[in-house]
Amino acid sequence: MVVDESIAINGQKLLLTLGVPSEHQGRPLRHEDVTVLDMSVSKGFNGDDVQDRIKAAEKSAGSDSDYIISDKGHNLVKGITGSGHIYHADISHSMGVIL
């Protein structure tokens, strides 16, 4: 699962939850591999909100996630770890910090 929160646009943020295969497919991820599980709009999302949306996304998918990938937003990390999932930082944000 991938969870990301957008920057604010007109005072609103988007929390997007995507389903992706948890096991390596032996090739780069393709558009058809990705499923939108949940989209929520709000002025902001705290850790509890993120946790609730993760639960809703898993219900939509019909299964629990093996792990969740996200950037290091405090609210996202709090929601992911609070839901009991393994958290992995996304590589693009991690490499951006190095640069």
For each residue, the residues with C-beta under 8 A, 3 or more apart:
1: 17 18 19 20 37 54 57 58 65 67 68 69 85
2: 17 18 20 68 69 70 90
3: 15 16 17 18 50 53 54 68 69 70 76 79 80
4: 15 16 70 71 76
5: 13 14 15 16 45 50 73 75 76
6: 9 13 14 15 16
7: 13
8: 11 12 13 43
9: 6 12 13 14
10:
11: 8 43
12: 8 9 41 42 43
13: 5 6 7 8 9 41 42 43 44 45
14: 5 6 9 39 40 41
15: 3 4 5 6 38 39 40 41 42 45 49 50 53
16: 3 4 5 6 36 38 39
17: 1 2 3 36 37 38 39 53 54 57
18: 1 2 3 34 35 36 37
19: 1 34 35 36 37 57 61 65
20: 1 2 29 33 34 35
21: 25 33
22: 65 66 67
23:
24:
25: 21 29 33
26:
27: 30
28:
29: 20 25 33 34
30: 27 33 34
31: 34
32:
33: 20 21 25 29 30
34: 18 19 20 29 30 31
35: 18 19 20 61
36: 16 17 18 19 39
37: 1 17 18 19 57 58 60 61
38: 15 16 17 53 56 57 60
39: 14 15 16 17 36
40: 14 15 45 49 53
41: 12 13 14 15
42: 12 13 15 45 49
43: 8 11 12 13
44: 13 75
45: 5 13 15 40 42 49 50 53 75 79
46: 49 50 75 78 79
47: 50 51 74 75 78 79 82
48: 51 52 79 82
49: 15 40 42 45 46 52 53 75 79
50: 3 5 15 45 46 47 53 54 75 76 78 79 80 82
51: 47 48 54 55 78 79 80 82 83
52: 48 49 55 56
53: 3 15 17 38 40 45 49 50 56 57 79
54: 1 3 17 50 51 57 58 65 68 79 80 83 85
55: 51 52 58 59 83
56: 38 52 53 59 60
57: 1 17 19 37 38 53 54 60 61
58: 1 37 54 55 61 63 64 65
59: 55 56 62
60: 37 38 56 57
61: 19 35 37 57 58 65
62: 59
63: 58
64: 58
65: 1 19 22 54 58 61 68 85
66: 22 86
67: 1 22 85 86 87 88
68: 1 2 3 54 65 80 83 85 86 87 88
69: 1 2 3 88 89 90
70: 2 3 4 73 76 77 80 87 88 89 90
71: 4 76 89 90 93
72: 76 77 89 93
73: 5 70 76 77
74: 47 77 78
75: 5 44 45 46 47 49 50 78 79
76: 3 4 5 50 70 71 72 73 79 80
77: 70 72 73 74 80 81 87
78: 46 47 50 51 74 75 81 82
79: 3 45 46 47 48 49 50 51 53 54 75 76 82 83
80: 3 50 51 54 68 70 76 77 83 85 87
81: 77 78 84 85 87
82: 47 48 50 51 78 79
83: 51 54 55 68 79 80
84: 81
85: 1 54 65 67 68 80 81
86: 66 67 68
87: 67 68 70 77 80 81
88: 67 68 69 70
89: 69 70 71 72 93 94
90: 2 69 70 71 93 94
91: 94 95
92: 95 96
93: 71 72 89 90 96 97
94: 89 90 91 97 98
95: 91 92 98 99
96: 92 93 99
97: 93 94
98: 94 95
99: 95 96
